[in-house]
């Protein structure tokens, strides 16, 4: 099974992480529910992570990596090559 590549105009660090997570979960023949149970989270959270809809917290990355018996670096492969969009918060000055 080859590692999937997050592609398209909106490749983000979260989508790259999600592609890595989905690949490793499937490689181990785990359902989202099974992984969620082992990692101590919900299947809906695993789904959102795999689809790149959430920026995972460091604690979540560590829990999922431990559940998959992987070093964190495997889930973060290629994440550093994704463009990062910085959002500025605007404050109104009264």
Secondary structure, DSSP 8 states (H G I E B T S, - for coil): -------STT--HHHHHHHHHHHHHHHTT--HHHHHHHHTS-HHHHHHHHTT-S---HHHHHHHHHHTT--HHHHTTTGGGS------------
